[in-house]
C-alpha cells in the first residue's frame, strides 16, 4: 500500500506550477508618469533634436558648420547674444538680491504671519505673469500715456519722458523682467531660509557670537549655494523669455529670442537653418545654466535636510 502521508508531504514539498496569468503583469506602475514622458518626448526632446540637427544642415540638407560659425562672425547675432546675456545677468542679480531681502523679511523679520502667506501667494502668481499681459500692464502704467505717467505730469508737473526716461531700452526691459524675477526668487529661496535651524542661532549665541558673526559664518555659507543656484535659474529664465520682450518692444531690441523669431518667421531675414543655429546656442547657454543650478541645489540640500 502507498503511504498517503509520505505522498502528501512530497506533493507539498514540490513548488506549485507558476500561474501563466500571474507571470505576465502589465507595468501599471508607469501609467501615472506616462503622460509626462510622452509630453516631454513630443514637446521637448524631439523638437530639441530637430533643432540640433537643423543647426548643422544647409538649405539643401547637407552637413555644414557655416550656421554655427555665423553666430560668431555675424556682428548682429553676436551682439544680440551679448545684449541678452547683459539683460539676463542684471535682471537675475537685481531680482535675486531684492527677492532675498523680501524672503528674509517675511521669514525671519518678525512680521505678522499673514504677510508671509500674502507675499507667497502673490509671488506664485506674479512669477508666472509674463508675455503680452505683462507688457500691456507696463505700457498702460508707465507708457507715454500710461496712468502713472499722466498722474506725474498733470499732478506733480513731472514729465519722465522729457527727463530721458524710455522703456524701449535694455534698462527698460530689465525693469520689466524684474516683475517676475523678484517673485520667482522669493518662491525658491524661502524654503532655503526655512531650513536654517533655530538650534544654530542658539548655539552661536551660547558661544558668544554676535548677530553679524552668526550671519557671516553660519547663515551666509549655508544659503550661499541656494542663492547662487537661484541666480543662475533666474538668468536662464530671462535669457529664454521672448513673449514679453517682443510684445513690449518688438524688433527695436536686438536680443537673441527676437533675432531667432526673425530668422524663423521673418519675411526679410528668413533663414530657418540659421535660426536653428541660434536656437542651438540658446540651448547650450540655458543647458549649462541649469546644470550649474542643479549642482548648487545639490550642495545646499546637504545642509538643509
Buried (B, 14 or more C-beta within 10 A) or exposed (E): EEEEEEEEEEEEEEEEEEEEEEEEEEEEEEEEEEEEEEEEEEEEEEEBEEBBEBBBBEEEEEEBEEBBEBBEEBEEBBBBBEBBBEBBBBBBBBBBBBBBBBBBBBBEEEEEEEEBEEBBEEBEEBBEBBBEEBBEBBBEEBBBEBEEBEEBBEEEEEEBEEEEBEBEEBEBBBBBBBBBBBBBBBBBBBEBBEBBEEEBBEEBEEEEBEEEEBBEEBBEEBBBBBBBBBBBBBBBBBBBBBBBBBBBBEEEBBBBBBBBBBBBEBEEBEBBBBBBBBBBBBBEBBEEBBEBBEBBBEBBEEBBE
